[in-house]
Amino acid sequence: MTEPHDHSTAPGYSARRDSHLKRLRRIEGQVRGLQRMVEEDKYCIDVLTQVSAATKALQAFSLELLDEHLGHCVVEAAAKGGDEAQVKVREASAAIARLVRS
């Protein structure tokens, strides 16, 4: 079960929202390209190469978002102190664990 989130402040990625959306649209295009490759019966290794590229793009996006979260949300919570700081650190640790397992 996840902890409640404080939505009173903008997320750490807000300043780069347009850039992030552009990047996600590129990744979405890569995934659509994968669908086309399968529809067109492309060679397995070629499809796998593109899967790897899309996976790396998502991982890079995840790491950037995590960095922004740590630099904004966690730092802000730590400055306030109290339980919120501990919650944000636990959330970040859990997110890192999910990324490492993926």
Secondary structure by P-SEA (a helix, b strand, c coil): cccccccccccccccaaaaaaaaaaaaaaaaaaaaaaaaacccaaaaaaaaaaaaaaaaaaaaaaaaaaaacaaaaaaaaccaaaaaaaaaaaaaaaaaaac
